[in-house]
Amino acid sequence: MKLSVSPAKISGTIEIPSSKSHTIRAIVLATMAQGASIIKSPLISQDTLSCMNAAMALGAWIKRGDDSIWKISGTGGNFLEPAHTLDMGNSGTGTNLLAAMASLAKHPVAFDGDESLRSRPFGPLLDALYNLGVSVKSNNGKCPICVTGPIHGGKTSVDGKNSQYLSALLCVAPILKEDTEIYVDNLNEVPYVEMTLDWLTNRMHVSIEQKTDPDNTFRRIFVIKGGQSYNAFSTKIRGDFSSACFPLVAAAITGGKVRLKNLCFDDTQGDKAIFDYIKRMGASVDIKDDEVVVKGDKLKAVELDLNSTPDALPIMAVAAACARGKSVFRNIAQARNKET
């Protein structure tokens, strides 16, 4: 007997989980803030829990309840000395941001993680911290790493290939006593830096000036006044466009229809661009308020610059494999150094 198998269409409604990138930034800033911050609808994942456990080891008090709301009592930048190396699991974002944050302390703080995290470079951030007075140890720029502060303001430069290096420096610079100037060459993943700046300027109300180096148009300069502070805040974490990529591509390649809820297109997340990518490939995308309806169709090949959206590369490769013709993804060399 012969069995006839036909492809299934992926259809239905899904509530998109909260953003990992926003959740980690919320943990880091709440840990440095004065007072108790409220984080509503945080993402519960291995990366965010690794970051939260590290924050608690540094002195933050965190009440989780049923995990729909976290209450984080911050340290004001005065950290405890951890009794052990902080296990960051697979979280590159958490390691970069927390390493910069931990450099406020006068005592050593060590970080390590799983095999994947140990393969990723942190050298550019460590070099930038060293230029600001931090003592650093590492395995040739990789985990395990150890930082010993205190960090001081001043001038430093950092490679912009991985935006997390700059985001980490931007998060710690406002609460230093001195002014800080950060010179960034060849900045990649700009939307992630814009997300950090949105947190700092619009939510934490600190002052940051950015400009282009008149002698080098590929270099950006960030000027941060010292002596600023972080106060407690209350926020709701928005839906994660990186997570939304998977069901929308599933519908697009199977000819199905999915309704994606809990998405805000006013948000700074770069991966919202994938809706435009899929639309260019031939799928139907209808955006209304905080939800999107995606209808699949026969997809066509596309050529895209994915520099701003490295996390979308794996799922876009799947979409391209199911499309007619040859797709080309350009300007994404930094993906070689990420878990994707």
C-alpha positions as CSV (number, residue, x, y, z in Angstrom):
1,M,0.0,0.0,0.0
2,K,1.3,3.4,-0.9
3,L,1.0,6.3,1.5
4,S,0.2,9.7,0.1
5,V,1.8,12.5,2.2
6,S,1.1,16.2,1.5
7,P,2.6,19.1,3.3
8,A,0.6,20.6,6.2
9,K,-0.3,24.2,6.4
10,I,0.7,26.0,9.6
11,S,-2.3,28.1,10.8
12,G,-3.5,29.5,14.1
13,T,-3.0,32.2,16.6
14,I,0.0,32.6,18.9
15,E,0.9,35.0,21.7
16,I,4.5,36.0,21.1
17,P,6.7,35.8,24.3
18,S,8.5,38.8,25.7
19,S,11.8,40.1,24.4
20,K,15.0,38.6,25.7
21,S,17.0,41.7,24.7
22,H,14.7,44.0,26.6
23,T,14.5,41.7,29.6
24,I,18.3,41.5,30.0
25,R,18.6,45.3,29.7
26,A,15.9,45.7,32.3
27,I,17.7,43.4,34.8
28,V,21.1,45.1,34.3
29,L,19.7,48.7,34.7
30,A,17.5,47.7,37.7
31,T,20.5,46.2,39.4
32,M,22.5,49.4,39.0
33,A,19.5,51.6,40.0
34,Q,18.6,53.0,43.4
35,G,15.3,51.6,44.8
36,A,13.0,48.8,43.7
37,S,12.1,48.4,40.0
38,I,9.1,46.5,38.7
39,I,9.5,44.4,35.5
40,K,6.2,43.1,34.1
41,S,5.9,40.2,31.7
42,P,9.7,39.4,31.6
43,L,10.9,36.6,29.4
44,I,11.6,33.4,31.4
45,S,14.5,31.7,29.6
46,Q,17.9,30.2,30.3
47,D,19.6,33.4,29.2
48,T,17.5,35.7,31.3
49,L,17.7,33.5,34.4
50,S,21.5,33.3,34.0
51,C,21.5,37.1,34.0
52,M,19.2,37.3,37.0
53,N,21.2,34.8,39.1
54,A,24.4,36.8,38.4
55,A,22.6,40.0,39.4
56,M,21.6,38.4,42.7
57,A,25.1,37.2,43.3
58,L,26.2,40.8,42.9
59,G,23.8,42.0,45.5
60,A,20.4,42.7,43.8
61,W,17.4,41.4,45.7
62,I,14.9,39.9,43.3
63,K,11.3,38.8,44.1
64,R,9.9,36.6,41.3
65,G,6.5,35.5,42.6
66,D,4.7,33.7,39.8
67,D,7.2,35.2,37.3
68,S,4.6,37.5,35.7
69,I,6.2,40.4,37.6
70,W,9.7,40.7,39.0
71,K,10.6,43.2,41.7
72,I,14.3,44.1,41.7
73,S,15.9,46.1,44.5
74,G,19.0,47.6,43.0
75,T,22.4,48.1,44.4
76,G,23.1,51.6,43.4
77,G,26.3,50.3,41.8
78,N,27.7,49.0,45.1
79,F,28.2,45.3,44.5
80,L,28.9,42.3,46.7
81,E,31.9,40.1,46.0
82,P,30.5,36.9,44.6
83,A,31.5,33.7,46.3
84,H,32.0,31.9,43.0
85,T,32.4,32.4,39.3
86,L,29.2,33.7,37.7
87,D,27.8,31.0,35.3
88,M,26.3,32.9,32.3
89,G,25.2,29.7,30.5
90,N,24.8,30.6,26.8
91,S,24.1,34.4,27.3
92,G,26.5,36.5,25.3
93,T,24.4,39.6,25.9
94,G,24.3,39.0,29.6
95,T,28.0,38.4,29.8
96,N,28.9,41.6,28.0
97,L,26.5,43.8,29.9
98,L,27.3,42.3,33.3
99,A,31.1,42.3,32.8
100,A,31.0,46.1,32.2
101,M,28.6,46.6,35.1
102,A,30.8,44.4,37.4
103,S,33.8,46.6,36.6
104,L,32.3,49.2,39.0
105,A,33.4,47.0,41.9
106,K,36.8,47.1,43.5
107,H,36.9,43.4,43.8
108,P,37.3,40.7,41.1
109,V,34.2,39.3,39.4
110,A,34.7,36.2,37.2
111,F,32.4,35.0,34.4
112,D,32.1,31.7,32.6
113,G,29.6,29.7,30.6
114,D,28.9,26.7,28.4
115,E,30.9,25.5,25.5
116,S,29.2,27.9,23.0
117,L,29.8,30.9,25.2
118,R,33.5,29.9,25.6
119,S,33.9,30.1,21.8
120,R,32.7,33.7,21.5
121,P,35.1,36.7,21.6
122,F,34.8,39.3,24.4
123,G,38.3,40.8,23.8
124,P,37.1,44.0,22.2
125,L,35.0,44.9,25.3
126,L,37.8,43.8,27.7
127,D,40.2,46.0,25.8
128,A,37.8,49.0,26.1
129,L,37.4,48.4,29.8
130,Y,41.2,48.1,30.3
131,N,41.5,51.6,28.7
132,L,39.2,52.9,31.5
133,G,41.3,51.5,34.3
134,V,39.8,48.0,34.7
135,S,42.1,45.0,35.3
136,V,41.1,42.1,33.0
137,K,41.9,38.5,32.7
138,S,40.7,36.1,30.1
139,N,41.5,33.1,27.9
140,N,42.8,35.1,25.0
141,G,39.7,37.3,25.0
142,K,37.3,34.4,25.7
143,C,35.6,32.9,28.8
144,P,36.5,32.4,31.5
145,I,37.0,36.1,32.1
146,C,37.6,38.2,35.2
147,V,37.2,42.0,35.7
148,T,38.4,44.1,38.6
149,G,37.5,47.7,38.9
150,P,36.8,50.3,39.7
151,I,36.2,51.6,36.2
152,H,36.9,55.3,35.6
153,G,35.7,57.7,32.9
154,G,37.9,58.8,30.1
155,K,38.4,58.0,26.5
156,T,38.2,54.5,25.0
157,S,37.6,52.8,21.7
158,V,35.7,49.7,20.8
159,D,35.1,47.5,17.8
160,G,31.5,47.8,16.6
161,K,31.3,44.4,14.9
162,N,29.3,43.2,17.9
163,S,26.9,45.9,19.1
164,Q,26.8,44.3,22.6
165,Y,30.3,45.7,23.3
166,L,29.1,49.3,22.8
167,S,25.8,48.7,24.7
168,A,27.7,47.4,27.7
169,L,29.9,50.5,27.8
170,L,26.9,52.8,27.3
171,C,25.0,51.2,30.2
172,V,27.8,51.8,32.7
173,A,29.3,55.1,31.6
174,P,26.5,57.5,32.9
175,I,27.1,56.5,36.5
176,L,30.9,57.0,36.5
177,K,32.2,60.1,38.2
178,E,34.0,61.3,35.2
179,D,32.8,62.0,31.6
180,T,33.4,59.2,29.1
181,E,34.1,59.3,25.3
182,I,33.6,56.1,23.4
183,Y,35.0,55.8,19.8
184,V,33.3,53.1,17.8
185,D,34.5,51.9,14.4
186,N,32.3,50.1,11.8
187,L,29.2,49.8,14.0
188,N,27.0,46.8,13.1
189,E,23.6,45.8,14.4
190,V,22.5,49.4,14.8
191,P,18.9,48.6,16.0
192,Y,20.3,46.9,19.2
193,V,22.3,50.0,20.0
194,E,19.2,52.1,19.4
195,M,17.4,49.8,21.9
196,T,20.0,50.5,24.5
197,L,19.9,54.2,23.9
198,D,16.1,54.2,24.2
199,W,16.4,52.5,27.6
200,L,19.0,55.0,28.7
201,T,17.7,58.3,27.4
202,N,13.9,57.8,27.4
203,R,13.4,55.4,30.4
204,M,16.4,56.1,32.6
205,H,16.6,59.8,31.7
206,V,20.4,60.1,31.3
207,S,22.2,62.3,28.8
208,I,24.2,60.8,25.9
209,E,25.5,62.7,22.9
210,Q,26.5,61.0,19.7
211,K,28.2,62.3,16.7
212,T,30.3,61.3,13.6
213,D,34.1,61.7,13.7
214,P,34.8,64.5,11.2
215,D,38.1,62.7,10.3
216,N,36.5,59.3,9.8
217,T,32.9,58.9,8.6
218,F,32.9,55.2,9.6
219,R,33.6,56.2,13.3
220,R,31.0,57.2,15.8
221,I,31.7,59.1,19.0
222,F,29.5,58.8,22.1
223,V,30.0,61.4,24.8
224,I,28.5,60.6,28.2
225,K,28.4,63.0,31.1
226,G,29.6,61.5,34.4
227,G,27.9,61.8,37.7
228,Q,24.4,60.7,36.5
229,S,22.3,58.1,38.3
230,Y,19.7,55.4,37.7
231,N,16.5,55.5,39.6
232,A,14.0,52.6,40.0
233,F,11.5,52.2,37.2
234,S,8.4,50.2,36.3
235,T,8.1,48.7,32.8
236,K,6.3,46.0,30.8
237,I,8.5,44.0,28.5
238,R,7.3,44.0,24.9
239,G,6.9,41.0,22.6
240,D,10.0,39.5,21.0
241,F,10.3,39.9,17.2
242,S,13.1,37.4,17.2
243,S,10.7,34.7,18.5
244,A,8.0,35.9,16.1
245,C,10.2,35.0,13.1
246,F,9.6,31.3,13.5
247,P,5.8,31.0,13.3
248,L,5.6,33.7,10.6
249,V,8.1,31.8,8.4
250,A,6.4,28.5,9.1
251,A,3.1,30.0,7.7
252,A,4.9,31.6,4.8
253,I,6.6,28.4,3.6
254,T,3.5,26.2,4.1
255,G,0.9,28.5,2.6
256,G,-0.8,28.8,6.0
257,K,-2.1,31.7,8.0
258,V,-1.0,32.8,11.4
259,R,-2.1,35.6,13.7
260,L,0.7,36.9,15.9
261,K,-0.2,38.8,19.0
262,N,1.7,41.0,21.5
263,L,3.9,42.8,19.0
264,C,4.6,46.5,19.0
265,F,6.0,47.9,15.7
266,D,7.0,51.2,17.4
267,D,9.6,49.2,19.3
268,T,13.3,49.5,18.5
269,Q,13.9,45.8,17.9
270,G,15.6,45.3,14.6
271,D,14.1,41.9,13.9
272,K,10.7,43.5,13.1
273,A,12.3,43.9,9.6
274,I,11.7,40.2,8.9
275,F,8.1,41.0,8.2
276,D,9.3,43.2,5.3
277,Y,11.7,40.4,4.2
278,I,8.9,37.9,4.1
279,K,6.6,40.3,2.3
280,R,9.3,40.9,-0.3
281,M,9.5,37.1,-0.8
282,G,5.7,37.0,-1.6
283,A,3.8,36.4,1.6
284,S,1.0,38.6,2.7
285,V,1.5,40.7,5.9
286,D,-1.3,42.6,7.5
287,I,-0.4,44.7,10.6
288,K,-3.1,46.0,12.9
289,D,-2.4,47.5,16.3
290,D,-0.4,44.9,18.3
291,E,-1.1,41.9,16.1
292,V,-0.1,40.7,12.6
293,V,-1.7,38.3,10.2
294,V,0.7,36.5,7.9
295,K,-0.6,34.4,4.9
296,G,1.8,32.2,3.1
297,D,2.2,31.8,-0.7
298,K,4.8,30.5,-3.1
299,L,8.0,32.4,-2.0
300,K,10.5,33.9,-4.4
301,A,14.2,34.4,-3.9
302,V,15.4,37.7,-2.4
303,E,18.7,39.5,-1.8
304,L,19.0,41.1,1.6
305,D,21.4,43.0,3.8
306,L,21.1,41.3,7.2
307,N,23.6,43.4,9.1
308,S,21.0,44.9,11.4
309,T,19.2,41.5,12.0
310,P,21.8,38.8,12.6
311,D,19.4,36.7,14.8
312,A,17.1,36.4,11.7
313,L,19.8,34.6,9.7
314,P,18.9,31.0,10.5
315,I,15.2,31.3,9.9
316,M,15.7,33.4,6.8
317,A,18.0,30.6,5.5
318,V,15.0,28.2,6.0
319,A,12.7,30.6,4.1
320,A,15.3,30.9,1.3
321,A,15.6,27.1,1.0
322,C,11.9,26.9,0.4
323,A,11.7,29.7,-2.1
324,R,12.1,29.6,-5.9
325,G,15.5,30.8,-7.0
326,K,18.7,31.7,-5.4
327,S,18.7,34.0,-2.3
328,V,21.7,36.1,-1.2
329,F,22.3,37.4,2.3
330,R,25.0,40.0,2.6
331,N,27.0,42.0,5.2
332,I,26.6,39.6,8.1
333,A,30.1,38.5,8.9
334,Q,29.4,39.1,12.6
335,A,27.1,36.1,12.7
336,R,30.2,33.8,12.8
337,N,30.8,35.0,16.3
338,K,27.2,34.4,17.6
339,E,25.3,31.4,18.8
340,T,23.1,31.6,15.7
